[in-house]
Amino acid sequence: MAGKVYLIGAGPGDPELITLKAVKALQAADVVLVDDLVNRALLAHAPQARIVEVGKRGGCKSTPQHFINRLMVSLAEQGQTVARLKGGDPFLFGRGGEEMLELRAAGIAVDIIPGITSGIAAASAIGVPVTHREYTHGVTLVTGHTRDGEPPNWQALAAGGTTLVIYMGMKHLASIVSELLAAGLSAETAAAAIQQGSLPEQQQVVTSLGMLPMAVKQAGLGSPAIIVVGDVVRLAQLNLDVAAVAVA
C-alpha cells in the first residue's frame, strides 16, 4: 500500500511560527525531507523520523529538484509517510506546486499544509502591515529571480500601486531599484530590506527606495532577505534595532 506525502510550510524561521497541523504531520512521518532554510529546531517534532537533507539555496550547490521529486515518489511507493518540510509556505516560491503535480502524476496521496510566508512575517517583524486601507489597496508578492533569467515586468508592478514584497531580489537589488525608478516610482518611496526575518539574528534597514542599495551595503545585509517597497514601510517601528535613514 502506497504511503502519503505532506508538503509542509515551516514558516519564516522562528520555530514557534509553525502550525499545529504541521507539527502533527511531522510527528506522524517516517521520513522528513528538509530544505536548507528550515529551522532545525523543528526536527524535534519528528524524533522518530529519518531526516534527509535536500537543501536548496540560491547561489549555492543544491539538491536537484528532479531528484527530490523522484525520492518522494519512491519513498511513498514503499509505503512510507513523507514530510516534505519547506521554508515559508510551500506554494509561494517554494516549488510546492511542482512537487504536488509530480506526486499526483505518480498516484501518490498528497496533503498540503500551508505556512507563514517570509514576505509577510518579515514585514510584520518591523511593524509594517503590507496592506493598510489608508496607504494601499493591496500587496504584490514577486520574485526578483526568475527561472529563465528574465526580469519581472517592473513597469506594470510599479504602475499597480500596491505594496511590493520582493523575494530573492538581493543579488539584483541595484538593477531592481533602477527599474522601479525608471518605471515611475519616486526615489523617496519608503523601502526596507529584512534579513533573517522573525529570528533573533534579524537585521534590517528602513530607508527610501533611492537609498536602499547603499543602505543595504552599509549594513552588510545579504541573501536571503525580503525587500518591501511602498508607503506602508513608513509605519516601521524605528525604535527597534533598525538601521534607518529618515523617510520624509
RONUMI-400640 format. One record per residue (C-alpha): residue number from 1; z, y, x; residue in one letter. Coordinates in pm, whole numbers, plus 50000, padded with zeros to 5 digits. Each point is the difference from the previous one (the first is absolute). Layout:
pos:pz:py:px:code
NUM:Z:Y:X:a
...
END
This chain:
pos:pz:py:px:code
1:50000:50000:50000:m
2:49898:50339:50138:a
3:50262:50253:50086:g
4:50011:50371:49926:k
5:49962:50326:50189:v
6:50202:50315:49940:y
7:49840:50322:50122:l
8:50310:50211:50056:i
9:50041:50370:50068:g
10:50281:50046:50252:a
11:50030:50374:49941:g
12:49982:50287:50251:p
13:50245:49873:50260:g
14:50355:50043:49871:d
15:50103:49639:49924:p
16:50189:50115:49691:e
17:49677:50128:49844:l
18:49872:49658:49898:i
19:50000:49866:49645:t
20:50228:49729:49867:l
21:49690:49804:49902:k
22:49879:50011:50359:a
23:50339:49875:50125:v
24:49989:49707:49756:k
25:49649:49908:50119:a
26:50113:50006:50363:l
27:50294:49777:49912:q
28:49761:49750:49842:a
29:49744:49997:50282:a
30:49926:49712:50234:d
31:49799:50225:50232:v
32:49998:50378:50049:v
33:49690:50163:50149:l
34:50129:50336:50118:v
35:49809:50313:50097:d
36:50080:50207:50307:d
37:50132:50304:49813:l
38:50251:49804:49788:v
39:50368:50057:50081:n
40:50124:49671:50146:r
41:50335:50046:49826:a
42:49825:49880:49684:l
43:49958:49654:50149:l
44:50373:49948:49943:a
45:49901:49934:49637:h
46:49801:49694:50111:a
47:50223:49801:50240:p
48:49851:49676:49869:q
49:49640:50098:50072:a
50:49772:49960:50301:r
51:49899:50346:50124:i
52:49643:50058:50115:v
53:49913:50333:50162:e
54:49657:50125:49890:v
55:50023:50354:50131:g
56:49741:50264:49916:k
57:50031:50349:50145:r
58:49727:50255:50058:g
59:49888:50030:50361:g
60:50184:49681:50107:c
61:49910:49635:50029:k
62:50023:49858:49650:s
63:49981:49667:49823:t
64:49650:49975:49847:p
65:50000:50035:49623:q
66:49784:49690:49950:h
67:50260:49795:50190:f
68:50280:50127:49775:i
69:49793:49919:49692:n
70:49930:49645:50117:r
71:50363:49946:50098:l
72:50129:50102:49658:m
73:49753:49769:49826:v
74:50079:49710:50233:s
75:50377:50033:49959:l
76:49975:50026:49622:a
77:49770:49699:49985:e
78:50272:49807:50182:q
79:50231:50080:49709:g
80:50202:50269:50175:q
81:50130:50323:49849:t
82:49869:50285:50213:v
83:50142:50352:50015:a
84:49746:50243:50143:r
85:50223:50293:50096:l
86:49812:50327:50042:k
87:50118:50352:50076:g
88:50008:50251:49716:g
89:49808:49876:49699:d
90:49759:49707:50047:p
91:49729:50163:49788:f
92:50002:50339:50173:l
93:49808:49991:50330:f
94:50162:49664:50066:g
95:49702:49767:49945:r
96:50196:49834:49722:g
97:49698:50015:49773:g
98:49790:49812:50254:e
99:50268:49735:50037:e
100:50039:49962:49624:m
101:49626:49941:49953:l
102:49994:49743:50282:e
103:50290:49812:49844:l
104:49849:50011:49653:r
105:49669:49869:50134:a
106:50187:49705:50151:a
107:50179:49931:49672:g
108:50342:50097:50137:i
109:50261:50151:49771:a
110:50091:50349:50116:v
111:50275:50236:49884:d
112:49991:50370:50089:i
113:50331:50173:50067:i
114:49955:50377:50041:p
115:50186:50201:50262:g
116:50082:50366:50060:i
117:49711:50148:50191:t
118:50072:50199:50314:s
119:49796:50298:49881:g
120:50240:50067:49714:i
121:50316:49897:50185:a
122:49930:50206:50312:a
123:49939:50314:49798:a
124:50313:49937:49793:s
125:50202:49951:50318:a
126:49950:50368:50089:i
127:50046:50123:49644:g
128:49632:50030:49908:v
129:49896:49886:49651:p
130:49630:49912:50027:v
131:49958:50120:49640:t
132:50171:50297:49840:h
133:49865:50170:49690:r
134:50050:50348:50146:e
135:49807:49917:50317:y
136:49734:49736:49940:t
137:49842:49792:49726:h
138:49984:49682:50202:g
139:50003:49817:50331:v
140:49724:49829:50194:t
141:50077:49714:50238:l
142:49730:49961:50263:v
143:49950:49827:50332:t
144:49884:50193:50304:g
145:49866:49678:50154:h
146:49726:49818:49808:t
147:49856:49656:50069:r
148:49652:50129:50081:d
149:50128:50293:50206:g
150:49860:50257:49757:e
151:50242:50281:49907:p
152:50111:50049:49639:p
153:49834:50275:49799:n
154:50240:50274:50109:w
155:49792:50260:49813:q
156:50066:49827:49669:a
157:50364:49932:50086:l
158:50063:50364:50088:a
159:49830:50113:49680:a
160:50213:49766:49787:g
161:50306:50223:50024:g
162:50245:49710:50024:t
163:50264:49921:50258:t
164:49833:49799:50277:l
165:50195:49710:50146:v
166:49809:49866:50299:i
167:50064:49657:50148:y
168:49878:49893:50346:m
169:49890:50351:50086:g
170:50194:50087:50314:m
171:49733:49885:50243:k
172:49749:50237:49841:h
173:50243:50273:49894:l
174:49819:50288:50170:a
175:49666:49910:49844:s
176:50159:49941:49658:i
177:50157:50346:50009:v
178:49670:50153:50110:s
179:49819:49826:49715:e
180:50253:50118:49741:l
181:49984:50358:50127:l
182:49618:49989:49996:a
183:50021:49865:49644:a
184:50187:50311:49890:g
185:50371:49929:50034:l
186:50195:50291:50141:s
187:50148:49966:50347:a
188:50327:50112:49838:e
189:50010:49699:49767:t
190:50333:49823:50044:a
191:49981:49670:50188:a
192:50226:49737:50152:a
193:49984:49689:50212:a
194:50272:49736:49970:i
195:50044:49712:50245:q
196:50228:49700:49930:q
197:50063:50130:49649:g
198:50323:49874:49835:s
199:50136:49862:50330:l
200:50279:50142:50220:p
201:49733:50065:50266:e
202:49802:50223:49761:q
203:49839:50309:50152:q
204:49799:50267:49826:q
205:49841:50339:50029:v
206:49952:50245:49714:v
207:49757:50282:50061:t
208:49667:50142:49888:s
209:49677:49803:49997:l
210:49850:50210:50277:g
211:50304:49945:50223:m
212:50046:49632:49922:l
213:49817:49843:50299:p
214:50186:50219:50248:m
215:50336:49943:49829:a
216:49945:49622:50001:v
217:49913:50008:50369:k
218:50302:50212:50089:q
219:50233:49769:49806:a
220:49849:49691:50162:g
221:49923:49830:49668:l
222:49770:49699:50005:g
223:49870:49722:49780:s
224:50074:49871:49751:p
225:50086:50315:49808:a
226:49930:50156:49663:i
227:49828:50338:49966:i
228:50070:50208:49687:v
229:49795:50310:49915:v
230:50064:50230:49706:g
231:50223:50263:49847:d
232:50272:49746:49917:v
233:50077:49975:50373:v
234:50164:50343:49965:r
235:50284:49816:49826:l
236:50089:49802:50312:a
237:50369:49997:50087:q
238:49986:50203:50316:l
239:50373:49954:50051:n
240:49926:49645:50111:l
241:49930:49925:50365:d
242:49648:50133:49956:v
243:49780:50167:50259:a
244:49873:50281:49780:a
245:49770:50297:50023:v
246:50063:50253:49725:a
247:49753:49978:49713:v
248:49947:50327:49817:a
END
